Amino acid sequence: MRRLTREESRALTRMRLLASARELMARAGYESVSIDRITEGAGYSKGAFYSNFASKE
């Protein structure tokens, strides 16, 4: 298996964070979901979130 490039790794992280956010928000609603829950669901740190997004919006 080949190693992912930096761009591919970043895209995968972003995709997993978005998938986690969609799933959690579909169940609990936007206001009930924290960044901590999103990152926990995706298996990443809060730093990974802020590397990809400026805010929850």
MOPAC internal coordinates of N, CA, C and O (Angstrom, degrees):
PM7 1SCF
backbone

  N    0.0000 0     0.00 0     0.00 0    0    0    0
  C    1.4491 1     0.00 0     0.00 0    1    0    0
  C    1.5357 1   108.63 1     0.00 0    2    1    0
  O    1.2310 1   120.85 1   -50.00 1    3    2    1
  N    1.2957 1   115.99 1   130.00 1    3    2    1
  C    1.4547 1   119.68 1  -179.14 1    5    3    2
  C    1.5237 1   111.28 1   -78.92 1    6    5    3
  O    1.2310 1   121.68 1   -24.77 1    7    6    5
  N    1.2974 1   114.38 1   155.23 1    7    6    5
  C    1.4585 1   121.07 1   179.92 1    9    7    6
  C    1.5316 1   109.04 1   -79.48 1   10    9    7
  O    1.2310 1   120.73 1   -39.10 1   11   10    9
  N    1.3391 1   116.20 1   140.90 1   11   10    9
  C    1.4641 1   120.98 1   178.77 1   13   11   10
  C    1.5264 1   110.36 1   -71.91 1   14   13   11
  O    1.2310 1   121.08 1   -34.61 1   15   14   13
  N    1.3165 1   115.53 1   145.39 1   15   14   13
  C    1.4566 1   119.62 1   173.01 1   17   15   14
  C    1.5258 1   108.32 1   -73.57 1   18   17   15
  O    1.2310 1   120.70 1   -13.41 1   19   18   17
  N    1.3022 1   116.27 1   166.59 1   19   18   17
  C    1.4679 1   120.87 1   178.66 1   21   19   18
  C    1.5408 1   110.41 1   -58.46 1   22   21   19
  O    1.2310 1   120.63 1   138.07 1   23   22   21
  N    1.3072 1   116.41 1   -41.93 1   23   22   21
  C    1.4643 1   121.26 1  -179.76 1   25   23   22
  C    1.5300 1   111.02 1   -65.70 1   26   25   23
  O    1.2310 1   120.36 1   138.16 1   27   26   25
  N    1.3187 1   116.91 1   -41.84 1   27   26   25
  C    1.4734 1   120.79 1   178.90 1   29   27   26
  C    1.5235 1   110.60 1   -66.05 1   30   29   27
  O    1.2310 1   120.38 1   138.74 1   31   30   29
  N    1.3090 1   116.88 1   -41.26 1   31   30   29
  C    1.4611 1   121.38 1   178.93 1   33   31   30
  C    1.5215 1   110.82 1   -63.67 1   34   33   31
  O    1.2310 1   120.80 1   136.62 1   35   34   33
  N    1.3213 1   116.07 1   -43.38 1   35   34   33
  C    1.4718 1   120.45 1   178.90 1   37   35   34
  C    1.5382 1   110.66 1   -64.40 1   38   37   35
  O    1.2310 1   120.17 1   138.79 1   39   38   37
  N    1.3190 1   117.28 1   -41.21 1   39   38   37
  C    1.4668 1   121.36 1   178.92 1   41   39   38
  C    1.5296 1   110.31 1   -64.23 1   42   41   39
  O    1.2310 1   120.12 1   140.33 1   43   42   41
  N    1.3207 1   117.38 1   -39.67 1   43   42   41
  C    1.4594 1   121.54 1   179.06 1   45   43   42
  C    1.5267 1   110.70 1   -66.03 1   46   45   43
  O    1.2310 1   120.43 1   136.92 1   47   46   45
  N    1.3194 1   116.78 1   -43.08 1   47   46   45
  C    1.4654 1   121.10 1   177.06 1   49   47   46
  C    1.5209 1   110.17 1   -59.74 1   50   49   47
  O    1.2310 1   120.51 1   132.35 1   51   50   49
  N    1.3266 1   116.63 1   -47.65 1   51   50   49
  C    1.4679 1   121.77 1  -179.95 1   53   51   50
  C    1.5288 1   110.86 1   -60.55 1   54   53   51
  O    1.2310 1   120.34 1   136.71 1   55   54   53
  N    1.3295 1   116.96 1   -43.29 1   55   54   53
  C    1.4578 1   121.59 1  -179.79 1   57   55   54
  C    1.5312 1   110.75 1   -62.79 1   58   57   55
  O    1.2310 1   120.50 1   136.95 1   59   58   57
  N    1.3263 1   116.64 1   -43.05 1   59   58   57
  C    1.4714 1   120.34 1  -179.55 1   61   59   58
  C    1.5202 1   111.72 1   -67.56 1   62   61   59
  O    1.2310 1   120.09 1   141.26 1   63   62   61
  N    1.3246 1   117.42 1   -38.74 1   63   62   61
  C    1.4627 1   120.94 1   176.68 1   65   63   62
  C    1.5296 1   110.84 1   -64.14 1   66   65   63
  O    1.2310 1   120.27 1   136.14 1   67   66   65
  N    1.3225 1   117.09 1   -43.86 1   67   66   65
  C    1.4707 1   120.57 1   178.37 1   69   67   66
  C    1.5235 1   111.69 1   -63.98 1   70   69   67
  O    1.2310 1   120.30 1   139.39 1   71   70   69
  N    1.3216 1   117.03 1   -40.61 1   71   70   69
  C    1.4673 1   120.80 1   179.02 1   73   71   70
  C    1.5274 1   110.35 1   -63.66 1   74   73   71
  O    1.2310 1   120.42 1   137.00 1   75   74   73
  N    1.3222 1   116.80 1   -43.00 1   75   74   73
  C    1.4567 1   121.06 1   177.76 1   77   75   74
  C    1.5246 1   110.64 1   -61.75 1   78   77   75
  O    1.2310 1   120.35 1   134.19 1   79   78   77
  N    1.3273 1   116.93 1   -45.81 1   79   78   77
  C    1.4666 1   121.28 1   180.00 1   81   79   78
  C    1.5266 1   110.96 1   -61.59 1   82   81   79
  O    1.2310 1   120.13 1   134.46 1   83   82   81
  N    1.3264 1   117.36 1   -45.54 1   83   82   81
  C    1.4712 1   120.47 1   179.57 1   85   83   82
  C    1.5220 1   111.68 1   -59.68 1   86   85   83
  O    1.2310 1   120.88 1   133.32 1   87   86   85
  N    1.3184 1   115.91 1   -46.68 1   87   86   85
  C    1.4652 1   120.35 1  -178.31 1   89   87   86
  C    1.5279 1   111.41 1   -62.85 1   90   89   87
  O    1.2310 1   120.41 1   132.13 1   91   90   89
  N    1.3194 1   116.82 1   -47.87 1   91   90   89
  C    1.4598 1   120.82 1  -178.97 1   93   91   90
  C    1.5211 1   111.80 1   -65.45 1   94   93   91
  O    1.2310 1   120.42 1   137.55 1   95   94   93
  N    1.3254 1   116.80 1   -42.45 1   95   94   93
  C    1.4628 1   120.04 1  -178.53 1   97   95   94
  C    1.5190 1   112.01 1   -70.32 1   98   97   95
  O    1.2310 1   120.11 1   149.14 1   99   98   97
  N    1.3164 1   117.39 1   -30.86 1   99   98   97
  C    1.4639 1   120.36 1   176.65 1  101   99   98
  C    1.5295 1   110.62 1   -65.19 1  102  101   99
  O    1.2310 1   120.77 1   146.15 1  103  102  101
  N    1.3161 1   116.13 1   -33.85 1  103  102  101
  C    1.4699 1   121.06 1  -179.60 1  105  103  102
  C    1.5243 1   112.94 1   -83.56 1  106  105  103
  O    1.2310 1   120.30 1   135.56 1  107  106  105
  N    1.3345 1   117.02 1   -44.44 1  107  106  105
  C    1.4577 1   120.36 1  -169.53 1  109  107  106
  C    1.5224 1   114.76 1  -112.48 1  110  109  107
  O    1.2310 1   119.88 1   165.88 1  111  110  109
  N    1.3302 1   117.83 1   -14.12 1  111  110  109
  C    1.4525 1   120.81 1  -177.75 1  113  111  110
  C    1.5133 1   111.68 1    92.10 1  114  113  111
  O    1.2310 1   121.27 1   -25.83 1  115  114  113
  N    1.3102 1   115.17 1   154.17 1  115  114  113
  C    1.4665 1   122.68 1  -175.56 1  117  115  114
  C    1.5249 1   112.68 1   -55.80 1  118  117  115
  O    1.2310 1   120.19 1   130.71 1  119  118  117
  N    1.3171 1   117.24 1   -49.29 1  119  118  117
  C    1.4620 1   122.13 1  -175.02 1  121  119  118
  C    1.5175 1   112.79 1   -64.66 1  122  121  119
  O    1.2310 1   119.69 1   152.40 1  123  122  121
  N    1.3230 1   118.19 1   -27.60 1  123  122  121
  C    1.4658 1   122.01 1  -176.10 1  125  123  122
  C    1.5154 1   114.30 1   -85.64 1  126  125  123
  O    1.2310 1   120.28 1   169.60 1  127  126  125
  N    1.3110 1   117.06 1   -10.40 1  127  126  125
  C    1.4664 1   120.52 1  -174.92 1  129  127  126
  C    1.5259 1   110.58 1  -103.10 1  130  129  127
  O    1.2310 1   121.06 1   -55.38 1  131  130  129
  N    1.3227 1   115.59 1   124.62 1  131  130  129
  C    1.4651 1   120.58 1   178.76 1  133  131  130
  C    1.5337 1   110.52 1   -96.50 1  134  133  131
  O    1.2310 1   121.27 1   -16.70 1  135  134  133
  N    1.2989 1   115.17 1   163.30 1  135  134  133
  C    1.4621 1   120.33 1   175.43 1  137  135  134
  C    1.5218 1   109.59 1   -61.10 1  138  137  135
  O    1.2310 1   120.56 1   142.72 1  139  138  137
  N    1.3304 1   116.53 1   -37.28 1  139  138  137
  C    1.4709 1   119.94 1   177.49 1  141  139  138
  C    1.5253 1   111.36 1   -58.44 1  142  141  139
  O    1.2310 1   120.08 1   136.95 1  143  142  141
  N    1.3229 1   117.46 1   -43.05 1  143  142  141
  C    1.4695 1   120.53 1   179.18 1  145  143  142
  C    1.5257 1   111.40 1   -67.07 1  146  145  143
  O    1.2310 1   120.45 1   141.67 1  147  146  145
  N    1.3179 1   116.75 1   -38.33 1  147  146  145
  C    1.4672 1   120.60 1   178.86 1  149  147  146
  C    1.5235 1   110.01 1   -62.51 1  150  149  147
  O    1.2310 1   120.91 1   130.73 1  151  150  149
  N    1.3345 1   115.87 1   -49.27 1  151  150  149
  C    1.4660 1   119.29 1  -177.59 1  153  151  150
  C    1.5195 1   111.58 1   -67.58 1  154  153  151
  O    1.2310 1   120.10 1   142.24 1  155  154  153
  N    1.3110 1   117.42 1   -37.76 1  155  154  153
  C    1.4628 1   120.62 1   177.44 1  157  155  154
  C    1.5242 1   110.42 1   -62.56 1  158  157  155
  O    1.2310 1   120.44 1   136.51 1  159  158  157
  N    1.3201 1   116.76 1   -43.49 1  159  158  157
  C    1.4592 1   121.43 1   179.72 1  161  159  158
  C    1.5201 1   112.91 1   -63.91 1  162  161  159
  O    1.2310 1   120.69 1   149.32 1  163  162  161
  N    1.3264 1   116.28 1   -30.68 1  163  162  161
  C    1.4649 1   120.70 1  -179.38 1  165  163  162
  C    1.5287 1   112.37 1   -91.27 1  166  165  163
  O    1.2310 1   120.64 1   166.73 1  167  166  165
  N    1.3450 1   116.37 1   -13.27 1  167  166  165
  C    1.4521 1   120.19 1  -179.62 1  169  167  166
  C    1.5161 1   114.31 1    82.10 1  170  169  167
  O    1.2310 1   120.53 1  -149.80 1  171  170  169
  N    1.3368 1   116.60 1    30.20 1  171  170  169
  C    1.4613 1   121.53 1  -179.23 1  173  171  170
  C    1.5179 1   110.43 1  -126.65 1  174  173  171
  O    1.2310 1   121.06 1   -10.25 1  175  174  173
  N    1.3156 1   115.57 1   169.75 1  175  174  173
  C    1.4623 1   121.71 1   177.23 1  177  175  174
  C    1.5262 1   110.09 1   -87.09 1  178  177  175
  O    1.2310 1   121.44 1   -12.58 1  179  178  177
  N    1.3184 1   114.85 1   167.42 1  179  178  177
  C    1.4592 1   120.09 1   176.06 1  181  179  178
  C    1.5235 1   110.21 1   -64.14 1  182  181  179
  O    1.2310 1   120.57 1   148.18 1  183  182  181
  N    1.3196 1   116.52 1   -31.82 1  183  182  181
  C    1.4620 1   121.01 1   177.47 1  185  183  182
  C    1.5182 1   112.02 1   -61.53 1  186  185  183
  O    1.2310 1   120.63 1   141.34 1  187  186  185
  N    1.3297 1   116.40 1   -38.66 1  187  186  185
  C    1.4736 1   120.55 1   177.59 1  189  187  186
  C    1.5235 1   109.81 1   -63.46 1  190  189  187
  O    1.2310 1   120.67 1   142.15 1  191  190  189
  N    1.3173 1   116.32 1   -37.85 1  191  190  189
  C    1.4604 1   120.43 1   178.39 1  193  191  190
  C    1.5237 1   110.18 1   -61.43 1  194  193  191
  O    1.2310 1   120.90 1   128.34 1  195  194  193
  N    1.3354 1   115.89 1   -51.66 1  195  194  193
  C    1.4702 1   119.90 1  -176.64 1  197  195  194
  C    1.5264 1   112.62 1   -71.49 1  198  197  195
  O    1.2310 1   119.78 1   162.95 1  199  198  197
  N    1.3117 1   118.02 1   -17.05 1  199  198  197
  C    1.4799 1   120.47 1   173.14 1  201  199  198
  C    1.5206 1   110.94 1   -72.75 1  202  201  199
  O    1.2310 1   120.84 1   157.29 1  203  202  201
  N    1.3331 1   116.00 1   -22.71 1  203  202  201
  C    1.4586 1   121.16 1  -177.35 1  205  203  202
  C    1.5172 1   114.11 1  -107.38 1  206  205  203
  O    1.2310 1   120.22 1   155.50 1  207  206  205
  N    1.3228 1   117.19 1   -24.50 1  207  206  205
  C    1.4649 1   121.34 1  -175.56 1  209  207  206
  C    1.5291 1   110.01 1  -138.76 1  210  209  207
  O    1.2310 1   120.36 1   -34.32 1  211  210  209
  N    1.3100 1   116.93 1   145.68 1  211  210  209
  C    1.4604 1   121.23 1   178.71 1  213  211  210
  C    1.5210 1   111.99 1   -78.70 1  214  213  211
  O    1.2310 1   120.53 1   150.29 1  215  214  213
  N    1.3485 1   116.58 1   -29.71 1  215  214  213
  C    1.4704 1   120.81 1  -179.05 1  217  215  214
  C    1.5331 1   108.70 1  -160.89 1  218  217  215
  O    1.2310 1   121.27 1    -1.83 1  219  218  217
  N    1.3149 1   115.18 1   178.17 1  219  218  217
  C    1.4675 1   119.98 1   179.19 1  221  219  218
  C    1.5305 1   111.43 1   -67.08 1  222  221  219
  O    1.2310 1   120.27 1   149.23 1  223  222  221
  N    1.3028 1   117.08 1   -30.77 1  223  222  221
  C    1.4598 1   120.98 1  -179.56 1  225  223  222
  C    1.5138 1   109.83 1   -61.58 1  226  225  223
  O    1.2310 1   120.10 1   180.00 1  227  226  225

